[in-house]
Amino acid sequence: MAAKADWKRRAMLAGGALAVAGWVKGVPYLASLGQPDFAFEDIPDLRPFRRLQGAGASTPSAAIFAGLDSGEPQTDVDEELERFVKQNPCAAFFGEEPNNTVPVAMFSDFACPICRVMDDRLTDLEASDPGTFHIVRHQLPLLGVASAVASRAVLAADLQGQYREMHARLIRTPAVTDERFIAAIAESLDLDPARLVEDMQSDAIDRRLRLTATIAEIFGFIGTPAFAVGRTVFMGSIQTGSLRKLIADEEANPCLIA
C-alpha cells in the first residue's frame, strides 16, 4: 500500500510541476512543415541526432524530473540512465532489437488531445505505407495522476502482450485513476488483472518511465507529443504528408539498430 501511495504521489508532483510548462510551451504546431524542404540543426554530443527547425521545434527547458524526488536514493539510477541515453541514443529511443525499417518513436500523454490525433495519423500511415517504418511508443505522463496511472497500465499490459488493446481502451477514458476499473478492463481483455495491477507498481515499469523521462530531459521534450523519426527529433503536430516525407528522407540515413 505504501508503494502504491508513493508512486501516485510522485506522479502528482511531476504532473503539477510540469503541466503548465508542457501545455504552454511544449505542444506547438509545426506549421512550417507544409513547406517542401526541411531545415535541421545538429545536436551537439548526441550524434547522429538532429533537431527539425521551424515553428514549434523543440528547445531545452525545465527539467523533466522536477517533483519526482520521493526521498529514495535514486541519484545513481538517474546517472546510469543518463549515461545510457547519451552513449546509446538510438537504443534508448528505439530499443536494441534489429529492424530494417525507419524507426519512429512517439512520446505521448493520455491527457494530451494532440497526441491522440498524432497517434491516429501514425497508425493510418503505418496501414497505408506498410513495411516503410515501425513505431516505438513512449509514455511521458506530464499531466497528473490519471496520466501516470494510464501509462503504467499500458506498460503493464505490454508485459502480457496487449499494449495496443489496453491503449485503445484507456484512450477513450483518459481520466481513470481507479485500479479496480483498470483491473476490470484487463479482465475484459483476457489479461491477468492481479498480475497487471502488481506490474503497474513494479521496478520494471518504474525504469521504463524514468528512461523515457531521461530521454525527454536530454533532448528537450518539455511537452507532448514529441517524436524521433530516425535521427530527427521534434515536438508538436505534423501533417501526414510531411510525416511521410520525413520518413522517406530518413530512409537514406536512418538510425537503424545494427
C-alpha angles and dihedrals in degrees: 000000000000091000091051092051091046098055091043090052090049091050092050092050092048093047094047094048096047107031095089094045092044096053102033097043107012110056105060126154119244094225093162091065091086087076117097096241133051126218120213138192123205116238110228115239092003103085135191086033125095134180123242109236129216136072109343100014109156120260130186114269142144117001113266090218095064109135096008097109108111096173092265119129096254100141094100091049092051092048090049091051091047091053091048094051094047094046096040108025094155092053091045092054100037110017128246100273113113116252130165099208130083109277119226117193117196123195112201146165123214090227092054111097093194088057089060091052092049093045089055091048092050092047092049092047091050089054095047096042104036118185096018099096142356130221127233112189122208124192112223105175105192100148106072144278097321091056091049093049092049091047092051091047095055092045090050090048088052088062086062094044099256107100095133094045092053091042091054091052097045096044086067092051104032096162095067115134100153112103090201089062090047088052090051091052090049091052091050088055091051091249124139100261096195092051091046094053090047092047091051088069096040129122089241092061091043090055094048091052093046091048090054090047090050092052089049092050094049096045096041099247099161095165145008145311100037129162148196110200103186103306095341121097129191143146132233138027125331130184119250094246092053091045090052090050092049091051090049090050089053093055089079093056111004126167093255122176108238 
